[in-house]
Structures are given as structure tokens and as C-alpha cells.
């Protein structure tokens, strides 16, 4: 495949899945599109195509980018469609920690395909999209609760409440630009280091303003992102999960032109203490940076774990 700028491996021939090796911002990646017939309902052949795409990305050491809009397994195909989805899920799991996996939800994504989002390293959701495993009708039947699609699984909910969405964007064009930027911080696979870029911001630039931002008193509050911006190249941060578990900030940035991961307590939110969500957010980000050779820069300003019966009962130790 090397040297081929744009290779169509499997077009959408009567199904809902197409995939190809394409260039995104000068980077080669396996790009998968799940959409098309019957609102993207997945048939056995679609599951096979998804599995082939993921396996090829892993074998060729290419980032895996998946745009998804799907109503789930095609009901008329029965167990065969569910088996196809399971085969695809197994291949996506095998990509974990080997190649970066980015999902973009472009429309309604329900049932099995929604579960694939949990296997991605990064999830981008278009503002008017939604994703859930069990729909509003099922919720009403089992619980009596009336919910809209957006209330149950909208992009805003997944950005703020569930943490499924790392980023939300206005439309597909903005999603494409964001994915290109994300790839610029990442290598193609786990055996590479991120390439980086030339940078005019001197690595030895003094940053006295960072110290000025930190209050003299231990109880003082400040936005740690202002401190981070002082330290990194050109003050630029790309922050996944910015609205979820805001007491811990995770971000991509560069120092001296080299991509890095940042992790920092956020004194503006519950004094930067760690609860279950923040711990999960931090652990997942650290694992991702470790897998793809991003140096970690850590900023610590916290009194420790958030105390309380609720957190202990929900498994803070675990």
C-alpha cells in the first residue's frame, strides 16, 4: 500500500460499510464509512467489511478512522447480522493500543454500533447526532420515563454526563478538521513516536506569568488551563473530555515542537480533588499516551480524593 495516495479497498456495494486507505492532512489512514441503506443497518457482509478494515489497519499499522451513522443490526438478517457485528468488535478490540482509533458519530447510532464507541480511543460527535444502546421506546416500556433521543443519548449529554464524547463539533467538515489535528499529535502506530513539527516558540522561554497565576493561599482558586497555556508552544491546547470530570484536565499540546500529553488537577472544580469520573478520565488518558509514546507532563494541585459516602459506595477504591 505504501506510495498509494488513495486506495479504495471495499466500496459500498449494496451494504452500509465502505472503507479505503486515504490521506488526511498528509497522513495515511484507514477510513471507514458506516451509513447508507436502511439508515446504516448492518448486515453480515457489513460486519465482515468492518472486521477487514480494522484488521487491515492493524496489519498495515495505519490509524483507524470510522464515521458512523447506524440503526444497528438488520433485524431481517437475524443472528447472522449480530454475529457479523461481534466479529467486527473483536477486530476493533485487537486494534487497541496498536493503532490510534478515532470514531466520529455523524448521525443516529444505536444498539450494537453504539457499543463500538466504547472501543475507540477518541470519539467525536456531531452536534445533532445521538448514540445509545437501548432507545427511548425501550426506556419508556421498562421504566415509564419519557425521553427524547437527544435527552437519552445526544452529543451534549455524552460530552457532559457520560464522557463518551471526547469532542463535539458543529458538522462533518469541522469533524474532519479536528481529526486531522488529532492525528498531528499521534504516531501511526505504537512502535513509532509522534513526528512533531518545527516551532518558533523557544523551549527555554521564561514563564514567570505561570507562577503569577497561582494564588498565594492554599484555598485560592484559578483555572489551571491558563497555567498550561503559559508552558506549551504558542499557548495551544487541544482538550478532550473538557466538559466531563472537569476537576481533572487532560490535553494534547506540544513543547519545543514535540507532541505531549498534559494532565492537571483543576482547582476551579471541587478544588481539584479526584472522584471516580476524574480517576477514570486520567487513567484512560495516561494509558493512551503510554501506548502511543506521548511524554506526559503532570501538574499537581490537589488535597487528594474527594471524600464522601456516595463515592465510597460507588467503588472509589476499585
C-alpha positions in Angstrom: 0.0 0.0 0.0 2.9 2.4 0.6 3.1 5.1 -2.0 -0.6 4.8 -3.0 -2.2 8.1 -2.1 -5.8 7.0 -2.1 -6.8 3.3 -2.3 -10.4 2.2 -2.3 -10.4 -1.3 -0.7 -14.1 -2.0 -0.4 -16.8 0.3 -1.8 -20.4 0.3 -0.6 -22.0 -2.3 -2.8 -25.5 -2.7 -1.6 -24.4 -2.5 2.0 -23.8 0.1 4.7 -20.0 -0.1 5.0 -17.2 1.2 2.8 -13.6 1.6 3.6 -10.4 2.9 2.0 -6.9 4.0 2.7 -6.9 7.8 2.4 -4.7 10.8 3.1 -6.0 13.1 5.9 -3.9 16.2 6.2 -0.9 14.4 4.7 -1.3 11.3 6.9 -2.4 7.9 5.5 -5.2 6.3 7.5 -7.8 3.6 7.1 -11.1 5.5 6.8 -14.4 3.6 7.3 -17.9 5.0 6.5 -20.9 3.3 8.1 -24.1 4.7 6.6 -26.2 4.3 3.5 -29.0 1.8 3.0 -31.7 1.4 5.7 -30.2 4.0 8.0 -26.9 2.2 8.1 -28.4 -1.1 9.3 -25.6 -3.7 9.5 -25.9 -6.9 7.6 -23.5 -9.9 7.8 -21.4 -8.6 4.9 -21.1 -5.2 6.7 -19.8 -6.9 9.8 -17.2 -8.7 7.6 -16.2 -5.4 5.9 -15.7 -3.7 9.3 -13.6 -6.6 10.5 -11.5 -6.5 7.3 -11.0 -2.7 7.7 -9.9 -3.0 11.3 -7.6 -6.0 10.6 -6.0 -4.2 7.6 -5.4 -1.1 9.7 -3.7 -3.2 12.4 -1.6 -5.2 9.9 -0.6 -2.1 7.9 0.0 0.0 11.0 -2.4 2.7 10.0 -4.6 4.9 12.2 -8.3 3.7 12.0 -10.9 6.4 11.5 -14.5 5.4 11.5 -17.5 7.7 10.6 -20.7 6.0 11.9 -24.4 6.5 11.5 -26.3 3.3 12.0 -29.6 1.9 13.2 -28.0 -1.3 14.4 -28.1 -4.9 13.1 -30.5 -5.5 10.2 -33.4 -7.3 12.0 -34.4 -9.4 9.0 -30.9 -10.9 8.9 -31.3 -12.4 12.4 -28.4 -13.9 14.3 -26.1 -13.7 11.3 -26.1 -9.9 11.5 -25.3 -9.9 15.2 -22.5 -12.4 14.6 -21.1 -10.1 12.0 -21.1 -7.2 14.4 -19.4 -9.3 17.0 -16.7 -10.3 14.6 -16.1 -6.6 13.8 -16.0 -5.7 17.5 -13.3 -8.4 18.1 -11.1 -6.9 15.4 -11.6 -3.4 16.9 -10.5 -4.7 20.3 -7.4 -6.1 18.7 -6.5 -2.6 17.4 -6.5 -1.2 20.9 -3.0 0.1 21.9 -1.7 -0.8 18.4 -3.1 1.9 16.2 -5.0 5.1 17.1 -8.7 4.5 16.7 -11.0 7.5 16.3 -14.8 7.3 15.8 -16.9 10.2 14.6 -20.7 9.9 15.1 -22.4 11.7 12.2 -26.0 10.7 12.9 -28.2 8.4 14.9 -26.1 5.4 16.2 -28.0 2.8 18.2 -27.7 -0.7 19.5 -24.6 -2.7 18.7 -22.8 0.1 16.7 -23.1 2.4 19.7 -21.1 -0.1 21.8 -18.2 0.3 19.3 -17.7 3.8 20.6 -16.5 2.3 23.9 -13.7 0.6 22.0 -12.4 3.8 20.4 -9.5 5.9 21.7 -11.2 9.1 20.8 -14.9 9.9 20.0 -16.1 12.9 18.1 -19.8 13.6 17.9 -21.6 16.0 15.5 -23.9 18.3 17.5 -27.2 16.9 16.1 -26.2 13.2 16.4 -27.1 10.8 19.2 -26.0 7.3 20.4 -27.5 4.8 22.8 -27.7 1.1 23.3 -31.5 1.0 24.2 -33.8 3.5 22.6 -36.4 5.8 24.0 -39.3 3.3 23.3 -37.5 0.6 25.3 -36.8 3.1 28.2 -40.5 4.0 28.3 -41.6 0.4 28.2 -39.3 -0.6 31.1 -39.2 2.5 33.3 -42.1 4.7 32.2 -39.7 7.6 31.7 -40.3 9.8 28.6 -37.1 10.9 26.9 -36.2 12.4 23.6 -33.4 10.9 21.6 -31.2 13.9 22.4 -32.0 13.7 26.1 -31.2 10.0 26.2 -28.0 9.9 24.1 -27.4 13.3 22.5 -24.0 14.7 21.8 -24.3 17.3 24.6 -25.2 14.5 27.1 -22.3 12.3 26.1 -19.9 15.3 26.3 -21.0 16.4 29.8 -22.6 13.4 31.6 -21.3 10.1 30.3 -17.9 11.1 29.0 -18.4 9.0 25.8 -17.8 12.0 23.6 -14.3 13.5 23.8 -15.3 16.3 21.5 -18.4 17.7 19.9 -18.4 19.7 16.7 -21.0 21.5 14.6 -20.8 19.5 11.4 -18.9 16.9 9.4 -16.5 19.5 8.0 -15.4 20.6 11.5 -15.1 16.9 12.5 -12.7 16.3 9.5 -10.6 19.3 10.6 -10.5 18.1 14.2 -9.4 14.6 13.2 -6.6 15.9 11.1 -5.4 18.0 14.1 -5.7 15.0 16.4 -3.6 12.9 14.0 -0.9 15.6 14.1 -0.3 14.8 17.8 -0.1 11.0 17.2 2.1 8.4 15.5 0.7 5.9 13.0 1.1 3.1 15.5 2.6 2.1 18.8 6.1 1.4 17.5 6.5 5.0 16.3 7.0 8.3 18.2 4.9 11.3 17.1 6.8 13.2 14.4 6.2 16.8 15.7 6.8 19.9 13.7 9.1 23.0 13.6 8.3 25.5 16.3 9.3 29.1 16.7 8.4 29.3 20.3 11.7 28.8 22.2 11.8 25.8 24.5 13.8 27.8 27.1 11.3 30.8 27.1 10.8 32.0 30.7 7.3 31.7 32.0 7.0 33.9 35.1 3.3 34.6 34.3 2.6 30.9 35.1 3.7 31.4 38.7 1.7 34.7 38.9 -1.5 32.9 38.1 -1.2 30.6 41.1 -2.7 32.2 44.3 -0.5 32.6 47.4 -3.1 31.0 49.6 -3.8 27.2 49.6 -7.5 27.9 49.3 -7.3 30.2 46.3 -8.8 29.1 43.0 -7.6 29.5 39.5 -8.0 28.0 36.0 -5.1 25.6 35.6 -5.6 25.8 31.8 -4.2 29.3 32.0 -1.0 27.9 33.5 -0.8 25.1 30.9 -1.1 27.6 28.1 1.9 29.5 29.5 4.1 26.5 29.3 3.3 24.9 26.0 4.0 26.0 22.4 2.1 29.1 21.4 -0.4 28.6 24.2 -2.3 26.0 22.2 -4.2 23.2 24.0 -6.5 20.5 22.5 -8.6 19.3 25.4 -10.5 16.0 25.1 -13.4 15.5 27.5 -13.3 19.1 28.6 -16.8 19.1 29.9 -16.7 15.7 31.7 -14.9 15.3 35.0 -13.8 19.0 34.8 -11.8 18.6 38.1 -9.1 16.9 36.0 -7.8 18.5 32.8 -6.3 16.3 30.1 -4.9 17.9 26.9 -2.7 17.4 23.9 -0.1 20.1 23.3 3.5 20.5 22.1 6.7 21.7 23.8 9.6 22.5 21.5 7.6 21.2 18.6 7.2 17.7 20.2 3.7 16.5 21.0 3.0 15.8 24.7 0.1 14.8 26.9 -0.8 17.1 29.8 -2.7 16.0 32.9 -3.5 18.5 35.7 -5.8 19.0 38.7 -8.3 21.8 38.1 -8.7 23.9 41.3 -11.7 25.6 39.8 -13.7 22.4 40.2 -14.1 20.8 43.6 -10.7 22.1 44.5 -9.0 19.7 42.0 -9.9 16.6 44.1 -10.2 13.3 42.4 -13.5 11.5 42.2 -14.5 8.3 40.2 -15.0 10.1 36.9 -11.8 12.1 37.1 -9.8 9.0 38.0 -11.3 7.1 35.0 -10.6 10.1 32.8 -7.0 10.4 33.9 -6.3 6.6 33.8 -7.6 6.3 30.3 -5.6 9.3 29.1 -2.4 8.1 30.7 -2.8 4.7 29.1 -3.4 6.2 25.7 -0.3 8.5 25.9 1.7 5.5 27.0 0.5 3.3 24.1 1.4 6.0 21.5 4.6 7.3 23.0 3.4 10.8 24.1 5.5 12.1 27.0 3.3 13.1 30.0 3.7 16.4 31.7 1.8 16.5 35.1 0.6 19.5 37.1 -0.4 18.6 40.6 -2.5 20.9 42.9 -4.9 18.9 45.0 -5.7 17.8 48.5 -6.3 14.3 47.3 -9.5 12.3 46.8 -13.0 13.8 47.1 -14.4 12.5 50.4 -17.9 11.1 50.9 -20.1 8.1 51.4 -21.5 8.3 47.8 -18.1 7.8 46.2 -17.1 5.0 48.6 -20.3 3.2 48.0 -19.9 3.5 44.2 -16.5 1.9 44.3 -13.8 4.6 44.7 -11.3 2.0 45.7 -11.9 0.0 42.6 
